[in-house]
Amino acid sequence: MGPIGLRIRSLGRRLLARQSQDTNTAAPAIGPATRIVDLLVVPLADRTADASAAAVVDSFTDDLHVALARLPGLSVARALVDVGEARCEARPDRPVEGRWRLSGEIHGDVAGAGSRLRFDLRPASGRARWAGHFADCDPDYAVILGAAVIEVADALGVAPSLAPSVTDLHGRRGGPAYLAVLQGRHYASQPGRRRLEQARRLFRDAATLDSDYARAWAELAGCSARIYAYSVAEEGLRNEAAEAVARALALAPEHPGSHVAAGLVAMLFDRWGDAQAHFGRALALQPDHYNALYQFGRACMHQGEPRRAAELYRVAAGVMPHEYQATLLAAQAYAQLDDEVQARAWTREGVARVSRHHQAFPDDGRALSMGAAAFLRLGECAAARDWINRALALDPEDIAVHYNAACLYARLGDVDTALACLERLELREMVNRGWVEQDPDLTALRGHPRFEALLTALRD
């Protein structure tokens, strides 16, 4: 790759003058707490006509967020969508997406078939900015990520020598292996087995290109585990996940991503103690690791521990204030605890988040199906039916969508339709038996002979 041109105008030291305030560990009275944020990472705008370039934009934004969040004394959050430049003129204490108070933002775009990347940092008030420009006919995203973190650290008054390494994100070789991981994460973040299979192939490619790339092995393990758990329980998938996570742990035993993947794989083998130990280790290494919090919460719900799950979901919702899944599952956990005040508050918050997500990603059937259940909890039955029907139309073969439809119909008292949804799923192929047995949304089905037959099939 050719030389990278980078131009910096000092932002000054204002952002680092205030120490980061970690509000995630303080329990709110009701619902998630407002988080004070020094820097908001806005998704890179895709200005290309290149599908392969578009596939890495969001994933690269995620990595930029992770890398910048490692800078000492800085609280960083990631936005769901770029809402335009007007926000940078807002007062520093203006709420962002309902739960952030903002000081500055970093924006960027990709142009020219993915060959040019531009970043700039805009404080919430004033005209000072940091600007970085990268140009190359074949960009190496690993080099760009490392350079951007060092230059932002310098602009914010953190000595570049103090900028943490980002090697664990892109691997030691970077290049094509890192690009494959970015593309794989793009597809893994979308609904449907077809996209997960595409992600799985890309993660395998990355591990083949760089056999020492622990992240590639961890991503492969997690992706294979998800396909096994939510699509089809083929023994080869479970074995692949186990082999991949063993490689990840051997290569990077102190990386949280390795332990999150190990927790997911342990769940596949019903080793719940091992799963909780791995998720706990991931959180010890990185207390604000969203996926560790979220998956730990799911493991607790599987084991019939809704109180512990609710706390994990609550913290996860504070870590990613735009993410809807942990928020809606927190509402479900509080409902199981008969805490109607918290359950309703979290449901309202979840509806707000999933509605924003739907505006950004209108073809996400899983989001529609989870939103439908939340509308039902608020008594908005018409909206619930509308959202679940649209979800089923978008993803007629998605097991998670059909499962959520069964939960909704069960809560509506339509037992026959709910059972039909579960039976159409070929529930035998699902490995989440604990979830089915503990799910409060299926209470109306308990004791019904057809439901008990489904559970018996899962136990075989």
C-alpha positions in Angstrom: 0.0 0.0 0.0 1.3 3.5 -0.8 1.9 6.3 1.6 -1.0 7.6 3.6 -1.7 11.3 3.8 -3.0 12.5 7.1 -3.6 16.1 8.2 -4.4 17.1 11.8 -5.6 20.3 13.3 -5.5 20.2 17.0 -8.8 19.8 18.8 -7.1 20.9 22.1 -7.4 19.1 25.3 -11.0 19.8 26.2 -12.4 16.3 25.7 -9.9 14.8 28.0 -10.2 17.5 30.7 -13.3 15.7 32.0 -12.6 12.2 33.2 -14.9 9.5 31.8 -17.9 8.8 34.0 -19.0 5.2 34.1 -22.7 5.2 34.8 -23.2 1.7 33.6 -22.7 0.1 37.0 -25.1 2.4 38.9 -28.6 1.0 38.9 -31.2 3.4 37.6 -34.5 3.9 39.4 -36.4 2.9 36.3 -35.0 1.9 32.9 -31.5 2.6 31.5 -29.5 5.6 32.7 -28.2 8.5 30.6 -24.6 8.0 29.7 -22.2 10.9 29.4 -20.2 10.5 26.2 -17.0 12.3 25.2 -17.0 11.0 21.6 -19.7 9.6 19.4 -18.6 7.4 16.5 -21.0 7.9 13.7 -21.2 5.1 11.0 -19.1 5.8 7.9 -21.2 7.0 5.1 -21.0 4.8 2.0 -20.7 6.9 -1.1 -19.6 4.1 -3.4 -21.3 1.9 -5.9 -19.1 -1.0 -4.8 -21.1 -3.7 -2.9 -17.9 -5.2 -1.4 -16.9 -1.8 0.0 -20.4 -1.2 1.4 -20.2 -4.6 3.2 -17.3 -3.4 5.4 -18.5 0.1 6.3 -20.5 -0.8 9.4 -18.0 -3.4 10.6 -15.1 -1.0 10.3 -17.1 1.6 12.2 -17.5 -1.0 15.0 -13.8 -1.6 15.1 -13.0 2.1 15.1 -15.4 2.5 18.1 -13.7 -0.4 20.0 -10.2 0.9 19.3 -11.0 4.5 20.3 -12.8 3.4 23.4 -9.5 1.9 24.6 -7.9 5.4 24.7 -7.4 6.3 28.4 -9.8 8.7 30.0 -12.2 8.8 27.1 -15.9 7.7 27.1 -16.9 6.6 23.6 -20.2 5.4 22.1 -21.3 4.3 18.7 -24.3 5.8 16.9 -26.8 3.6 15.0 -27.1 5.8 11.9 -25.7 9.1 10.7 -28.4 11.7 11.3 -26.5 14.5 9.6 -24.2 17.3 10.5 -26.8 19.5 12.3 -26.2 17.7 15.6 -22.6 18.9 16.0 -24.1 22.4 16.6 -26.1 21.1 19.6 -25.3 22.0 23.1 -22.9 19.6 24.8 -25.6 18.3 27.2 -28.1 17.6 24.4 -29.5 14.1 24.7 -28.5 11.8 21.8 -30.9 9.0 20.9 -32.5 9.5 24.3 -29.7 8.2 26.5 -26.5 10.1 25.7 -25.1 13.5 26.6 -22.6 14.5 23.9 -19.4 16.4 23.6 -18.1 15.5 20.1 -18.5 13.3 17.1 -16.3 11.5 14.6 -17.7 11.2 11.1 -16.3 9.6 8.0 -17.1 8.5 4.5 -15.9 6.0 2.0 -15.8 7.1 -1.7 -14.4 6.1 -5.1 -15.1 2.4 -5.1 -13.8 2.2 -1.5 -10.4 3.7 -2.4 -10.8 6.9 -0.3 -11.6 7.3 3.4 -12.1 10.6 5.1 -12.6 11.2 8.8 -13.3 14.4 10.8 -14.0 15.1 14.5 -16.5 17.8 15.3 -16.8 19.1 18.8 -20.4 19.8 20.0 -19.6 23.6 20.1 -16.9 25.6 18.4 -15.2 25.3 15.0 -12.1 23.3 15.8 -11.9 19.9 14.2 -9.6 17.0 13.5 -9.4 15.8 9.9 -7.9 12.7 8.4 -7.7 11.6 4.8 -6.6 8.2 3.4 -6.3 7.4 -0.2 -5.2 4.3 -2.0 -6.4 2.3 -4.9 -6.6 -0.8 -2.7 -7.0 0.3 0.9 -5.6 -1.8 3.7 -8.1 -1.3 6.5 -5.8 -2.7 9.1 -3.2 0.1 8.4 -5.9 2.7 8.3 -7.4 1.6 11.6 -4.0 1.7 13.4 -3.1 5.1 11.9 -6.5 6.6 12.7 -6.3 5.6 16.4 -2.8 7.0 16.8 -3.7 10.3 15.1 -6.9 10.7 17.1 -5.0 10.0 20.3 -2.5 12.7 19.4 -5.3 15.2 18.6 -6.9 14.5 21.9 -3.8 14.9 23.9 -3.0 11.2 24.5 0.6 10.4 23.6 0.5 8.0 20.6 2.8 5.7 22.6 -0.1 5.3 25.0 -2.6 4.3 22.3 -3.4 0.6 22.8 -2.5 -1.9 20.2 -5.3 -2.9 17.8 -3.5 -6.0 16.5 -6.1 -8.2 18.1 -8.8 -6.6 15.9 -7.0 -7.0 12.5 -4.5 -9.7 13.2 -0.7 -9.5 12.7 -1.0 -9.9 8.9 -4.0 -7.7 8.3 -4.8 -7.2 4.7 -7.2 -9.8 3.1 -7.8 -11.7 6.3 -9.0 -8.6 8.1 -11.1 -7.6 5.1 -12.8 -11.1 5.2 -13.5 -10.6 8.9 -15.1 -7.2 8.3 -17.2 -8.6 5.4 -18.2 -11.6 7.6 -19.3 -9.4 10.4 -21.5 -7.4 8.0 -23.4 -10.6 7.0 -23.4 -12.0 10.5 -25.2 -8.9 11.8 -28.1 -9.5 9.4 -31.0 -11.8 9.9 -31.5 -15.2 8.2 -29.5 -18.4 7.8 -28.4 -17.6 4.3 -26.5 -14.5 5.5 -25.0 -16.5 8.4 -23.7 -19.1 6.1 -22.1 -16.4 4.0 -20.5 -15.0 7.1 -19.3 -18.5 8.1 -17.5 -18.9 4.7 -15.8 -15.6 5.1 -14.6 -16.3 8.6 -13.2 -19.6 7.4 -11.4 -17.8 4.6 -9.9 -15.4 7.1 -8.7 -18.2 9.3 -7.2 -19.9 6.3 -5.4 -16.8 5.2 -4.0 -16.2 8.7 -4.0 -19.3 10.8 -2.8 -17.3 13.8 -5.7 -14.8 13.7 -7.5 -15.5 16.9 -10.4 -13.2 16.1 -11.1 -15.1 12.9 -11.4 -18.4 14.8 -13.6 -16.9 17.5 -15.9 -15.3 14.9 -16.1 -18.7 13.0 -16.9 -20.4 16.3 -19.7 -18.0 17.2 -21.2 -18.0 13.7 -21.3 -21.8 13.6 -22.8 -21.9 17.1 -25.6 -19.5 16.0 -26.5 -21.5 12.9 -26.6 -24.7 15.0 -28.7 -23.1 17.7 -31.2 -21.2 15.6 -31.3 -22.9 12.2 -30.3 -26.5 12.0 -28.7 -28.7 14.6 -26.1 -30.5 12.4 -23.4 -32.2 14.4 -20.7 -30.9 12.0 -21.6 -27.3 12.9 -21.2 -28.0 16.6 -17.9 -29.8 16.1 -16.6 -27.0 13.9 -17.5 -24.4 16.6 -15.7 -26.4 19.2 -12.6 -26.8 17.1 -12.5 -23.1 16.2 -13.0 -21.9 19.7 -10.2 -24.1 20.9 -7.9 -22.4 18.4 -9.1 -19.0 19.5 -8.4 -19.7 23.2 -5.0 -21.2 22.4 -4.0 -18.1 20.4 -5.6 -15.4 22.5 -6.5 -16.7 26.0 -6.8 -13.2 27.4 -9.0 -11.7 24.7 -12.7 -11.3 25.7 -13.9 -12.3 22.2 -12.3 -15.8 22.7 -14.2 -16.3 25.9 -17.6 -15.0 24.5 -17.2 -17.6 21.7 -16.3 -20.3 24.2 -19.4 -19.4 26.3 -21.6 -19.8 23.2 -20.1 -23.1 22.3 -20.4 -24.4 25.9 -24.1 -23.6 25.8 -24.4 -25.9 22.7 -23.1 -28.8 24.8 -25.3 -27.9 27.8 -22.2 -27.0 29.9 -23.8 -24.1 31.6 -21.2 -23.8 34.4 -18.5 -23.5 31.7 -20.6 -21.0 29.7 -21.0 -18.7 32.7 -17.3 -19.0 33.6 -16.3 -17.9 30.1 -18.8 -15.0 30.0 -17.6 -13.9 33.4 -14.0 -14.1 32.3 -14.8 -12.0 29.2 -16.4 -9.3 31.5 -13.4 -9.4 33.8 -11.3 -8.6 30.8 -13.7 -6.0 29.4 -16.6 -5.0 31.7 -18.5 -3.2 29.0 -18.3 -6.0 26.4 -21.9 -5.9 25.0 -22.0 -9.4 23.6 -20.6 -10.9 26.8 -23.3 -9.1 28.8 -26.1 -10.0 26.3 -25.1 -13.7 26.0 -24.5 -14.1 29.7 -28.1 -12.8 30.2 -29.4 -15.3 27.7 -27.6 -18.1 29.5 -29.1 -17.0 32.8 -32.6 -17.0 31.3 -32.0 -20.5 30.0 -31.1 -21.6 33.5 -34.2 -19.9 35.1 -32.3 -17.0 36.7 -34.3 -14.0 35.5 -33.0 -11.6 38.2 -29.4 -12.1 37.3 -30.4 -11.9 33.6 -32.2 -8.6 34.1 -29.2 -7.0 35.6 -26.9 -8.2 32.8 -29.4 -6.9 30.2 -29.7 -3.6 32.0 -25.9 -3.1 31.9 -25.8 -4.1 28.3 -28.5 -1.6 27.4 -26.4 1.1 28.9 -23.3 0.1 27.0 -25.1 0.3 23.6 -27.8 2.9 23.9 -29.2 2.2 20.4 -29.4 -1.6 20.7 -32.9 -2.9 21.2 -32.4 -6.6 21.9 -31.0 -6.5 25.5 -33.5 -3.8 26.3 -36.5 -5.9 25.2 -35.1 -9.0 26.9 -34.7 -6.9 30.1 -38.4 -6.1 30.0 -39.1 -9.8 29.6 -36.9 -10.7 32.6 -38.6 -8.1 34.8 -42.0 -9.4 33.7 -41.0 -12.9 34.8 -40.0 -11.3 38.2 -43.5 -9.7 38.4 -41.9 -6.3 38.6 -44.5 -4.5 36.4 -43.0 -1.0 36.9 -39.6 -2.0 35.6 -41.1 -4.3 32.9 -43.3 -1.5 31.5 -40.5 1.1 31.6 -38.1 -1.2 29.8 -40.8 -2.2 27.3 -41.4 1.5 26.4 -37.6 2.0 26.1 -37.4 -1.1 23.9 -40.2 0.0 21.6 -38.5 3.4 21.1 -35.2 1.7 20.2 -36.7 -1.0 18.0 -38.7 1.7 16.1 -35.5 3.6 15.4 -33.8 0.4 14.3 -36.7 -0.4 12.0 -36.4 3.0 10.4 -32.8 2.3 9.6 -33.2 -1.4 8.7 -36.8 -1.9 7.5 -36.0 -5.5 6.2 -35.0 -6.9 9.6 -37.7 -9.4 10.4 -36.2 -10.3 13.8 -36.5 -6.7 14.9 -40.1 -6.5 13.7 -41.0 -9.8 15.6 -39.4 -8.6 18.8 -41.0 -5.2 18.5 -44.4 -6.9 18.0 -44.1 -8.6 21.3 -43.2 -5.3 23.0 -46.2 -3.6 21.4 -48.4 -6.3 22.8 -47.0 -5.9 26.3 -48.0 -2.2 26.1 -51.6 -3.2 25.0 -51.1 -2.0 21.4 -52.6 -5.2 19.8 -53.1 -3.7 16.3 -49.5 -2.6 16.1 -48.4 -6.0 17.4 -50.3 -7.9 14.8 -49.1 -5.6 12.0 -45.4 -6.0 13.0 -45.6 -9.8 13.4 -47.3 -10.2 10.0 -44.7 -8.1 8.3 -41.9 -10.0 10.1 -43.3 -13.4 8.8 -43.6 -11.9 5.3 -40.0 -10.8 5.3 -38.5 -13.9 6.8 -40.9 -16.8 6.2 -38.2 -19.4 6.9 -36.5 -17.8 9.9 -36.9 -19.9 13.0 -36.5 -17.0 15.5 -39.2 -15.0 13.7 -41.6 -17.9 13.8 -40.8 -18.6 17.5 -41.5 -15.0 18.4 -44.8 -15.3 16.4 -45.7 -18.3 18.5 -45.0 -16.3 21.7 -47.2 -13.4 20.5 -50.1 -15.6 19.6 -49.8 -17.5 22.9 -50.1 -14.1 24.7 -53.1 -13.2 22.6 -54.7 -16.4 23.7 -54.7 -18.0 20.2 -53.3 -21.3 21.4 -53.8 -23.2 18.2 -52.0 -20.7 16.0 -49.2 -20.5 18.5 -48.8 -24.3 18.6 -49.0 -24.4 14.8 -46.1 -21.9 14.6 -44.0 -24.0 16.9 -44.8 -27.2 15.1 -43.9 -25.7 11.7 -40.5 -24.8 13.2 -39.5 -28.4 13.5 -38.6 -27.5 17.0 -36.6 -30.8 17.4 -33.8 -29.0 15.5 -33.7 -26.2 18.1 -31.2 -26.6 21.0 -32.6 -23.9 23.2 -34.7 -26.3 25.3 -34.1 -24.3 28.4 -35.4 -21.1 26.8 -38.6 -22.9 25.6 -39.2 -24.4 29.0 -38.6 -21.1 30.9 -40.2 -18.6 28.4 -43.0 -16.8 30.2 -44.6 -15.8 26.9 -45.5 -19.5 26.4 -47.3 -19.8 29.7 -50.7 -20.3 28.0 -49.4 -23.4 26.2 -48.1 -25.2 29.3 -50.0 -28.4 30.0 -51.4 -28.6 26.5 -50.7 -32.1 25.0 -49.3 -30.7 21.8 -46.9 -28.4 23.7 -45.8 -31.2 26.0 -45.2 -33.4 23.0 -42.9 -30.7 21.6 -40.9 -30.5 24.9 -40.6 -34.3 25.0 -39.1 -34.2 21.5 -36.6 -31.6 22.6 -35.6 -33.8 25.6 -34.9 -36.9 23.4 
